[in-house]
Amino acid sequence: MLAYLARRLALAMVTILAAVLISFLLVHATDGSPGAIVLGAGATPAEIAAKNAELGWDRPLVTQFFDYLGHLVRGDLGTSLIDSRSIGQDLATRLPVTGFIALFATLLSGIVGVVLGVTAAVRGGRFGTFITTSSGVALSLPAFWVGILLVYVLSIQLGWLPATGYVPFADSPIDWAKSLALPVLALTVGGAAIVARTANAGMRDALQAEHIRTLRALGTPAWRIRYVHALRSTSVPVISVLGIQFIVLFGGSVIVENLFALPGLGQASQAAVSAHDFPALIGVVIVATVVVVVTNLLLDLVVAALDPKVRTA
Amino acid sequence: MSVLPLDAADDVSTEPVPPTQRRRGLPAALRRPGPVLALGWLLLVVLLSFAAPLWRPYDVNDQDLAHRLAGPSGAHWLGTDPLGRDLLSRIFTAGAQPLLSAALTVAVAFGIGIPLALIAAERGRRIEQIISRTTEILLALPSTIILLAVIGVIGVKTYLVMAVLGVLISAAVYRVMLGVAQSVRQRLYIDAARVNGLGSLRVNVVHVLPAMATVIAVQAAQLFGIAILINAGLAFLGFGPSEPQPSWGTMIQDGSGHVYDAPWLLVPTGVVLALTVVAANVVADALAGRGPRQRSAARRSATSAPVRVVDGTPADPRNVLEVRGLTVSVDGGSALVSDVSFAVQPGRVLGLVGESGCGKTMTARSLLGLLPDGVSVSGGEILWQGRDLVGLSEKQANAVRGREIAMISQEPMVALDPMFSIAYQLIQPIRRFRDVGRGEAEEIAGRLLRQVGIVDADRVLKSYPHQLSGGMAQRVAIALALTGQPELLVADEPTTALDVTVQAEILSLLRALVRDTGLSVVIVSHDLGVVADICDDVVVMYAGQVVESGRTAPVLDDAAHPYTMALLGANPHVPDGEPMPTRLASIPGTVPAPGSWPTGCRFAGRCQFTQDRCTVPFPALPAHEDGSVLCVRVHEIHDAGVSWHAEPVGAETVVGVDHALSTGSTAASLPTQTSGVSS
């Protein structure tokens, strides 16, 4: 178990390092010139070269890389080329927005997906077919399109929720929750469908397992067979998919943040991409990688807690 | 953009279709209405998109300013956008780019993922480790954000960006393909090809790749859908073709701006995009054998149950169990067990013997009402202490299971729930059966484990199933069966999966339990050695019926039915002091499948004593005191004193495994059942 954790931890560190290296090389290996971006279209080549030197971009690549790493371990992600704000601070205020959207969407997907998938597996028949078919459709729908449809129905037609905008938690917890509701729902449609499929397949497999027959031969009540034994073995694939979902939804929030005008990481990355703000780009990649890596580590721990084969290994 | 996880990794069959089974035309998996419609839609979108300049009613930039944001009309079938441009023309003009770039993503992802998987599967562990670790890192990177960073650096170059997406996804493709490639390589014909001296590339191209075809097709269809979604998502964010060039993402972005005044604008583009992705996923699901399917035998309606003929005479009070004329059939199909009768007396052990596919396991399972879905008792009675168990409700049956009749199964390693400790699995039924508290239940659990010969019961209680050996797991399974203090134990091949030395221990344990507790046992076995060892009575089954029964000693010493003789002749147990035979004997031919049983003697096709009259039905005759024999020539064979001539297995059968399977020669120890439903 300890060796397993140590290996996962090492992989996590290497992944983060790889993300830094890849984004760093990406920005530096192409003909990206921060000076040109800072100074805008009117600058002369000489001015640009001087600005690049001022920013330290004329130094050898290796020096720059270790310089960047040195700042990184102290938590310094550099400053924006566009408005010189601290990227670290900016992302720190944005992370909770994206994090909560992804977290709530994952949790809601988990609850809805497990209930639908398990019910479909247990009930079978027409209901089961309906659930498997509709989840197949739901997971194929583009989240941004679903989001707009939800706006049309829930904000415009019914007037239940604000169409766009973000209210900080500190201002009004209720309005904060309302401002997150639509983005979370938009992401949940596809997420719940994927979880429902996994739970359905897992439950059907589990109910066919040999040890289920042992339980039936002992006259174990059906509810216990389904909701204690079969559900427990279904939990491992479902938890894994939920972890993947969190990661996917975290990345997918770029779209909903754009759609719902939310000041999250996704919006920051979209802005950085449009403005070619290189330090901000690297910063977003690193923060997102850390989130993914930490999620994966937590996932490993949860799976280990659930699965005795992993736990006792 | 919602990146779907490649969930196919888990449930695509890793048993790819062997090349010989493939047929021309549409694969069988796709010959259903859903997949056909999906393929039709994909084909239509591709055709309409690429031929758009040839048929579109308007140029993409023709503005009909009088009809801006219009709904569907005769002039504009799908309506117009904010500049009065025709949506139908724009949607399908925009289609070529996402379709092509998604195909590019798929091509790049497979172009990297498949060769890596083939190399890793072929070159052994070290190379595999290096590639796998690297792809693990790639997998853990946030691909959406990296993709955006790439755009931030190189600008909006859609095809290049979609190729980079292919690189990022190739890690996921590799992971799925490696599993498949490894399982394909383990199969025999790949080895045969290698032995025959085919080069590495040829082996991969000729043998491995075709076997992976199904999985590749599933993944490709799924990835294609994902890539289209990502492409549209990027365009939605403004990282796609720029105005006046149409694209699905920007058209939906346009729609979101007019959701208040012209919601229709969202519908056509969104529906075309969604339908295309849905179609790709429907095709993937159909190829993978997932998704909705007609379940033939799932529903069991009361009306379709056949009328069961019941004898009605009360059971003999000396018998704890009396099975009379039991017939088990596939619902609406052929019989698997026909007209089987036997009786078990208290404290005695009865053996059900025969080859695989003779109905032994079905007979045993029907005693507990645990037949597989779609199989049920269609005739006869199972009188348990005078009460008919057939047709009990699930609730009534649950009251019998465990408390009165318990069961242990063939594969001890999978009979216990891997997710729960042994203690939990024992204590839970003990509390239910004996109505005791937790502490007392724990004590009883320890006592039961010691009763089945486990010395360090405390350690075993804390263990999980995967930490136990096969023999230990079978002892735990027996302890589990004893939790309800049953009077009858049904043991389905309890020793088959175990080592020979462990087999003997388990048998002596069962014998001790019978002696000490007065338990009755019905034991299913293909091994006459086991029967001779432990059984008081024996029932020999062949092709779903009883061919011979009686006390064990006379049946085995003086077998009356040719099939019993043949089984004895094929028995590898060598009596003490006799030389080991150089070749093992077999019974030529195979057990006829249910549904193709002959009208007369079902063994006639394989019997050495067959005559014309064997093909007409005849009744069973009494034999071995209270037993029976089902052979029309039994007296002649007995009077003539002839015996079964055991045929040794030919030398070639020992070498060629495939040959042995195809000719079906039954090697001396009859083939063990692995599926559990086979007999």
Interface residues (C-beta under 8 A of the other chain):
Chain A: L11 A12 V14 T15 A18 A19 I22 S23 L26 V27 T30 G32 G124 G125 T129 T132 T133 G136 V137 L139 S140 L141 P142 A143 F144 W145 I148 L149 V151 Y152 I156 A163 L187 G190 I194 R197 T198 A201 A209 E210 H211 R213 T214 L215 R216 A217 L218 G219 T220 P221 A222 R224 H229 R232 S233 P237 V241 I244 Q245 I247 V248 L249 F250 G251 G252 V254 I255 N258 L259 S269 Q270 A272 V273 S274 H276 D277 F278 L281 I282 V284 V285 A288 T289 V291 V292 V293 N296 L306 D307 P308 K309 T312
Chain B: M1 S2 V3 L4 P5 D7 D10 D11 R133 E136 I137 A140 L141 P142 S143 T144 I145 I146 L148 A149 V150 I151 G152 V153 I154 G225 L229 A232 G233 F236 L237 G238 F239 G249 I252 G255 S256 V259 Y260 P263 L266 G270 L273 A274 V277 V278 A280 N281 V282 D285 R290 G291 P292 R295 A298 R299 L368 L370 E394 A397 N398 A399 V400 R401 G402 R403 A406 M407 S409 E411 V414 A415 L416 D417 P418 M419 F420 S421 Q428 P429 R432 Y464 H466 Q467 A477 L480 A481 T483 G484 G676
